[in-house]
Amino acid sequence: MNNVKAIIFDLDNTLLDRTNTFKAFAEGFVARYFCHSNSQDEIVRLIIELDEDGYKDRRILFRELLERLPWLDKPEHDELMGSYSTAYITKSVLMEQALNVIRRARAKYKTALITNGRNEIQYGKIDRLGIRDEFDFILVSEEAGCKKPDRRIFETALNKLRLRPEQCIYVGDHPVNDIEGALNAGMGAIWIRANQPWPDGLTARPLYAFDRISEMMDLLGEE
């Protein structure tokens, strides 16, 4: 880490505990629309399964929910999309020790955040978590015009940081979008093993792999 000048973070399933955030959203969703049902736990599990850890397009997800859930009074698709934009954001929670990791990194390096998604949702979660001011800058794919693993979004970050790729480390959970994407841009990478298994045949290799973001505290050392 001697040459490193910046640490760039992913958001979902790296800093934000998306698994528990979405589960809380799904439970609230079911309590609102299926209070009549004796199968609420099963409905929550189905919603989580159909969500595909956030990688399914929201419009497709809610279309599937309209088709597959046992509605008494089926709402409009736009109503569900709107409820997601507000209710999901309010459930946002950080991973354990995530804020301490960010602040320890910030004490030594420049810090930034790159995340795929819509501005409204991603910035909403960031503000709910209270971490907007913890970074030198934040880059959301919608505003960038490209998304991970496209190397252009990483190069945009490098230009903002005014650093060379080898001076930056990217921290994320997705083997392709985060690790391979960062390595293809010339950065180092740290893999947080959350919900995404390492694909067979993927030759990209991170500098470090941790089961949770809190394990970075030792790597970053004392402030």
N, C-alpha and C positions, 0 to 999 in steps of 0.2 A: 504493500500500500504506500510505499515511499514516494512514488511518482504521482500519486493520485491527488487531483485538485478538486474533484466534484463527485458527489454521489447523487444519482438520479433514481427516484423511486417510482414504481408502479403503484396504483391505488388499490383496486379490488383484489382481495385475497392476499395482499401483501401488507398494506397498512390498514385498510378497512377489512373488518371481519365480515366478508360478504355472505358466508354461509349462515351465520347467525342473524345478520341483517335481513337477508331474504326470508329466512324461516320466520322471523318475527313479523315481517310483512305478510307472509302467507297465512299465518295464524290470525292476524287482524282482518285480513281479507275474508277468510272463512267465517270468522265470528260475525262479520257484517252481513255477508250474503247467504250464509248457510246455518244460521242459528236454529233452523228447523230440523237440521240433519242429525242423525245419531252416528254418522260416520265422519265426523269432522277431522279426526286424526288421519284417516285414509285420504281425505280430500287434500289436506295439507301435504301429505307425502306425494300425491300425484302432481300437485302444483310444482313442488320442488323438483320432481323428476322431469317434468316437461320444460322447466326453466333451463336445464342443461348448464347449470353453473353460470348463468348469465350470458352464454354465448349464442343463445337463440334470439333472433329479432323479436322485440317486444310486441310488434303488431301480430306476428305469427303466433307467439305464445298466447296472447289474449284471444285470438281467433280460435285456437285449440281449446282454451278453457271454456269458451262459449259453447263449443261443440260437445265437450266431454263431461262437463260437470252437471250435477243434478239440480238445475235451477228450478225454483218455483216461479220466479218472475225474472226472466232473462233481461239483463240490461243491454244498452247499446255498447258497441265496441269502443266508441269514443269515451264513454263514461268510465270504462275499465282503464283505458289508457290514462285518463286524467287522474283517476284514483291512485294509479301506480306512481305517477310523477310526484304526487304530494306525500302519500302514505309511506312509500318506500324510503324516501329521503329522511323522514322523521325517525326511522328505525336504525339509522346508521350508527355503528359502533366501531371503535378502533380495535385492532389486535392488541393483545396484552403487551405492554412495554413499547408499543409502536411510537408513541409520542417521545418517550425517552431516547429511543434509537434515533429519531429524526433530530432531536436537539443535541445529542452527542455528536452526530455527524455534522450538524451545522456549526458546532464549536470549532471544527477542524477544517471543514471543506465547504465549498459552495454546494447548495442543495437545490434540486429541482424535482418536478413530478411530471411524468408523461402518462396519460391514461386514454384508453379508447372509450368512446361513447359520445353521447349528446351533451352539449354544454349545460343545458338546464339540469340534467340529472347529475352529471359529474361535479359541477360547481356547487349544486345543492348539497350533495353529500359532503364535499370538502368543507363547506361553511357550517354544516351541521356538526361536523367533527371538530371544528374550530382550528383547522390547520392551514388555512390559506396563507397566513403570514409567516409560516415556518419555512417557506421556500423562496429562493431567489426568483423563480418564475414557475408557472404551471402551464402545461401544454395539453389541451384536450383535442382528440383527433378531429372532431367536427370543425373546430376553428383552424386546425392545421391543414385541412384538406387532404389528409392521408392518415392511415392508421398503422399501428404496429401489426406485423413485423416489417412494413415498408421502411427501408433505411432512411428515407427522406425525413421522417418525423424525428429520428434520432439526430440526423444532420442539422435539422432546424434547432434542436436543443444545443448542439455543439456550437452553432453560430451565436446563439444567445449567450452562451457561457464564455465564448471566445477562448475555447480550449481545443486541444487536439484530442482525437478519440482515445488514445492510450492514456490520457489523463483523467478519464471518466470511468466510473463503474455504474452499471445499471442493476437495480435490484428488482426482481419480479418473480411471479409464480408460474407463468406459462412458458413451457419449454421452447415453443416456436415463436410466439408473439414477443416475448420478453428476452429470452436467453439467445436464441438464434438471431433474432432481429438486432439486438445490441452488438453481438459479435460480428455480424455482417457489416455493421457500421464502424467496426474497429475498436469498440469499447471492450472493457472487461465486464463480466457479469456475475452476479450472485443469484442463485436459484433458491427460492423459498418453496419447499415442497408442501403445497397445500392440497388441492384437489386434482391437479392435472398430472397424470403419469408421464414419464419420459417415453416418447414414442420410439419404437424399434427403428433403427436405421438413422436416427438423428445423430449426426457426428459432432455437433456443437458441444463444447464442454465449458461449464462455468468455472470460475476461480474457486468458488466455495458453494456448498449446498447445505442449507439449514432446514430443519423441520418447521421452524417458526421464526418470525422476525426478531423476537427477543434474544435469540442466540447471537445476533450481531453485536450485542453490547460488549462482549469480550473482545471481538475483533476490532472494534472501534477504540477500545482501551479507555483509560480514565480521561475525563475532561481536563 
